[in-house]
């Protein structure tokens, strides 16, 4: 387990989990959202974004988080482990709402100078709405997508508690749910 991708929908805690896993394993962490959302909420061109994913995943060991289909052929092909934070909708929504509200109130930067705002809190692209609209679809599509990549060991974690236990005990290579 040297090249790991952490996935699920917005609000599940992918980045927090991936950073902790990277620290535990002593490998670099990459966040696809940071490569995709440039200053002023501008999207990176597909070529620029893919080049960033390509450069990061060229290394021998890493943990990367994100669900971008436009780079799946790069990251998923190079990874050896796919960690799926498959949490119930109520957990994801609670996390997305509390995180977004905290970011709006504290003016916390997400990536490249971008911040969430009161005005855009419930826009179609906002994390809260994105989590609500993508959760069911991600849950339905992920098993089939993962099956298309026989190089990947799938670790499906169904609660924050299960994820924490796996991180503390099983991240040395044990499988939670193949």
HUQUI-V570326 format. One record per pair of residues at least 4 apart in sequence whose C-alpha atoms are under 6 Angstrom apart, sorted by the first residue. I is the first residue (numbers start at 0). GAP is how many residues later the second one is. If there is no record, write none. Layout:
# HUQUI-V570326
i:I gap:GAP
i:I gap:GAP
This chain:
# HUQUI-V570326
i:0 gap:172
i:1 gap:59
i:2 gap:58
i:2 gap:59
i:2 gap:60
i:2 gap:76
i:2 gap:77
i:3 gap:59
i:3 gap:75
i:3 gap:77
i:3 gap:78
i:4 gap:58
i:4 gap:59
i:4 gap:60
i:4 gap:77
i:5 gap:8
i:5 gap:59
i:5 gap:77
i:5 gap:78
i:6 gap:58
i:6 gap:59
i:6 gap:60
i:6 gap:77
i:7 gap:76
i:7 gap:77
i:8 gap:122
i:8 gap:126
i:9 gap:121
i:10 gap:81
i:10 gap:84
i:10 gap:85
i:11 gap:80
i:13 gap:4
i:14 gap:4
i:14 gap:50
i:21 gap:4
i:21 gap:5
i:21 gap:7
i:21 gap:41
i:26 gap:35
i:27 gap:34
i:28 gap:33
i:28 gap:34
i:28 gap:35
i:29 gap:34
i:30 gap:33
i:30 gap:34
i:31 gap:34
i:32 gap:4
i:33 gap:77
i:35 gap:7
i:35 gap:8
i:35 gap:13
i:36 gap:4
i:36 gap:5
i:36 gap:6
i:37 gap:4
i:37 gap:5
i:37 gap:74
i:38 gap:73
i:38 gap:74
i:43 gap:5
i:45 gap:4
i:49 gap:4
i:49 gap:21
i:71 gap:4
i:72 gap:4
i:74 gap:4
i:79 gap:71
i:79 gap:72
i:80 gap:71
i:80 gap:72
i:81 gap:72
i:82 gap:72
i:83 gap:72
i:84 gap:72
i:85 gap:71
i:85 gap:72
i:86 gap:71
i:86 gap:72
i:88 gap:4
i:92 gap:4
i:94 gap:4
i:95 gap:4
i:95 gap:32
i:96 gap:31
i:101 gap:4
i:102 gap:4
i:102 gap:5
i:103 gap:12
i:103 gap:13
i:108 gap:4
i:108 gap:5
i:108 gap:6
i:109 gap:4
i:109 gap:5
i:116 gap:4
i:120 gap:5
i:121 gap:4
i:123 gap:5
i:125 gap:4
i:126 gap:4
i:129 gap:4
i:130 gap:4
i:137 gap:4
i:141 gap:4
i:153 gap:24
i:154 gap:20
i:154 gap:21
i:154 gap:22
i:154 gap:23
i:155 gap:21
i:156 gap:5
i:156 gap:6
i:164 gap:4
i:165 gap:4
i:165 gap:5
i:166 gap:4
i:169 gap:4
